[in-house]
Amino acid sequence: MPGVFEVYVKTHFSAAHSLLGYPGDCARIHGHNWIIEVYVQCKELNAIGIAIDFRDIKTAVKEVLSRMDHSNLNELPAFQHVNPTSENIARYLYKELSRVLNDETVRVSRVKVCETPGAGAFYWED
């Protein structure tokens, strides 16, 4: 059975959101320092033993998060029709980063989004 390598980067961004239809405080606008982890898999390493350069992942993540950082997530086009929950943010990041990073050798395997250090969501596709 061939092995699989999985590398990740961890970063953060700050943004506000509100959850429409939520029966509690989160229905009001509030903010989080979101913690993001992006995992990328590959089955083979390049000639110098690297799956994908961490710098390439960080650059892609930074570009996507720059559209979200210090914003009201509810106002962004990606969240016009869905609540900007940790789950929906994870799915959004997964899809955006997959478009940029996936190729014949590597693929985004999952994304983790935490709104607090102890609570978050993963998103991946089989």
C-alpha positions as CSV (number, residue, x, y, z in Angstrom):
1,M,0.0,0.0,0.0
2,P,1.6,3.3,-1.0
3,G,1.9,6.0,1.6
4,V,0.4,9.5,1.6
5,F,2.0,12.7,2.8
6,E,-0.2,15.4,4.3
7,V,1.3,18.8,5.1
8,Y,-0.6,21.8,6.6
9,V,-0.3,25.4,7.4
10,K,-2.1,27.2,10.2
11,T,-3.0,30.9,10.1
12,H,-5.8,33.3,11.2
13,F,-7.9,36.2,10.2
14,S,-10.3,38.5,12.0
15,A,-13.8,39.2,10.8
16,A,-17.3,39.8,11.9
17,H,-20.5,37.9,11.1
18,S,-24.0,37.3,12.3
19,L,-26.1,34.2,11.9
20,L,-29.5,34.8,10.4
21,G,-32.2,32.7,12.0
22,Y,-30.0,31.8,15.0
23,P,-32.0,31.7,18.2
24,G,-29.5,33.5,20.4
25,D,-26.7,36.0,20.7
26,C,-25.0,34.9,17.5
27,A,-27.9,36.5,15.5
28,R,-26.3,39.9,16.4
29,I,-23.1,41.0,14.6
30,H,-20.0,39.9,16.5
31,G,-16.4,39.1,15.7
32,H,-13.9,36.3,15.9
33,N,-10.2,35.7,15.4
34,W,-10.8,32.7,13.1
35,I,-8.1,30.0,13.2
36,I,-7.5,28.3,9.9
37,E,-5.7,25.1,9.1
38,V,-5.3,23.9,5.5
39,Y,-4.2,20.4,4.8
40,V,-2.7,19.3,1.5
41,Q,-2.0,15.7,0.4
42,C,0.4,14.1,-2.1
43,K,1.7,10.6,-2.7
44,E,5.1,11.5,-4.0
45,L,7.8,14.0,-3.1
46,N,9.7,16.2,-5.5
47,A,13.4,15.8,-6.2
48,I,14.4,17.5,-3.0
49,G,11.9,15.7,-0.8
50,I,9.1,18.2,-0.6
51,A,5.4,17.5,-1.1
52,I,4.5,21.1,-1.8
53,D,6.3,24.2,-0.7
54,F,4.7,25.6,2.5
55,R,5.3,29.0,0.9
56,D,2.9,28.1,-2.0
57,I,0.2,27.1,0.4
58,K,0.7,30.2,2.6
59,T,0.6,32.5,-0.5
60,A,-2.7,30.9,-1.7
61,V,-4.3,31.1,1.8
62,K,-3.2,34.7,2.3
63,E,-4.7,35.7,-1.0
64,V,-8.1,34.1,-0.2
65,L,-8.2,35.4,3.3
66,S,-7.3,38.9,2.2
67,R,-10.8,39.1,0.9
68,M,-12.3,38.1,4.2
69,D,-9.9,39.7,6.8
70,H,-11.4,42.6,8.8
71,S,-14.7,42.4,7.0
72,N,-18.3,41.6,7.7
73,L,-18.5,38.1,6.2
74,N,-22.3,38.5,5.7
75,E,-21.6,41.2,3.1
76,L,-19.3,39.1,0.9
77,P,-20.7,37.5,-2.2
78,A,-19.8,34.0,-1.0
79,F,-22.1,34.4,2.0
80,Q,-25.0,36.2,0.4
81,H,-27.2,33.1,0.4
82,V,-25.6,31.0,3.3
83,N,-24.7,31.9,6.8
84,P,-21.0,32.5,7.4
85,T,-20.8,29.6,9.9
86,S,-17.5,27.8,10.6
87,E,-18.8,25.0,8.4
88,N,-19.6,27.2,5.4
89,I,-16.4,29.1,5.8
90,A,-14.5,25.8,5.7
91,R,-16.3,24.7,2.6
92,Y,-15.7,28.1,0.9
93,L,-11.9,28.0,1.7
94,Y,-11.7,24.4,0.6
95,K,-13.2,25.1,-2.8
96,E,-11.2,28.3,-3.4
97,L,-7.9,26.8,-2.4
98,S,-8.5,23.6,-4.4
99,R,-8.9,25.7,-7.5
100,V,-5.5,27.3,-6.9
101,L,-3.5,24.5,-5.4
102,N,-4.8,21.2,-6.8
103,D,-2.8,19.6,-9.7
104,E,-1.8,16.2,-10.8
105,T,0.5,15.7,-7.7
106,V,-1.2,17.5,-4.8
107,R,-4.7,18.2,-3.6
108,V,-6.3,20.1,-0.7
109,S,-7.5,17.3,1.6
110,R,-9.3,19.3,4.2
111,V,-9.8,22.6,5.8
112,K,-10.3,23.4,9.5
113,V,-11.9,26.6,10.7
114,C,-12.2,27.5,14.4
115,E,-14.0,30.5,15.7
116,T,-12.6,29.8,19.2
117,P,-9.6,27.7,20.2
118,G,-11.9,24.9,21.3
119,A,-14.7,24.9,18.7
120,G,-14.5,24.5,14.9
121,A,-15.4,22.6,11.8
122,F,-13.6,20.6,9.1
123,Y,-14.6,20.3,5.5
124,W,-13.4,17.8,2.9
125,E,-14.6,16.0,-0.1
126,D,-14.2,12.3,-0.9
